[in-house]
């Protein structure tokens, strides 16, 4: 058993290095996705509504309260 642990511990791999150029597209995609998500959770009602009716509002109702958006 101790041989197995020693063998596994000696074969260490270096941590992968990610350049900012490789990370930028992923960061932008995640940022856009988060902005869209916050819009639908927090602002999808009233004059800024993209979807008519209250379907989206009712679908994300609990998430609105969890994130602190008032809706009543």
C-alpha positions in Angstrom: 0.0 0.0 0.0 2.8 2.5 0.9 4.4 1.7 -2.5 1.2 2.7 -4.3 1.0 6.0 -2.5 4.7 6.8 -3.1 4.3 6.0 -6.8 1.3 8.2 -7.2 2.8 11.1 -5.3 6.0 11.2 -7.3 4.2 11.6 -10.7 3.1 15.2 -10.4 2.0 17.1 -13.4 2.4 20.8 -13.8 -0.7 23.0 -13.6 -2.0 24.0 -17.0 -1.4 27.6 -17.9 -4.2 29.4 -19.6 -3.3 32.6 -21.5 -5.7 35.6 -21.3 -6.2 35.2 -25.1 -7.6 31.7 -24.6 -9.7 32.7 -21.6 -11.3 35.9 -23.2 -13.9 34.2 -25.4 -15.1 32.0 -22.5 -15.3 35.0 -20.2 -17.3 37.0 -22.7 -19.7 34.1 -23.4 -20.3 33.5 -19.7 -20.8 37.3 -19.1 -23.4 37.5 -21.9 -25.2 34.5 -20.5 -25.2 35.9 -17.0 -26.6 39.3 -18.2 -29.4 37.5 -20.1 -30.1 35.3 -17.1 -30.3 38.4 -14.7 -32.5 40.1 -17.2 -35.0 37.3 -17.4 -35.0 36.8 -13.6 -35.0 40.4 -12.6 -36.5 42.5 -15.4 -38.8 40.5 -17.5 -42.0 42.4 -16.7 -43.4 45.7 -17.4 -42.3 48.0 -20.2 -39.1 46.1 -20.8 -40.8 42.8 -21.3 -39.8 40.9 -24.4 -42.3 38.1 -23.8 -46.0 39.0 -23.4 -48.0 37.5 -20.6 -46.7 36.4 -17.2 -45.2 33.0 -18.1 -41.6 34.0 -17.6 -42.4 35.9 -14.4 -44.1 32.9 -12.9 -41.4 30.5 -14.0 -38.6 32.6 -12.3 -40.7 33.9 -9.5 -38.8 32.1 -6.6 -35.5 33.0 -8.2 -36.5 36.7 -8.2 -37.1 36.6 -4.4 -33.9 34.6 -3.8 -31.9 37.2 -5.6 -33.7 40.1 -3.9 -35.8 41.4 -6.7 -39.2 42.7 -5.5 -42.1 41.7 -7.7 -45.3 42.3 -5.6 
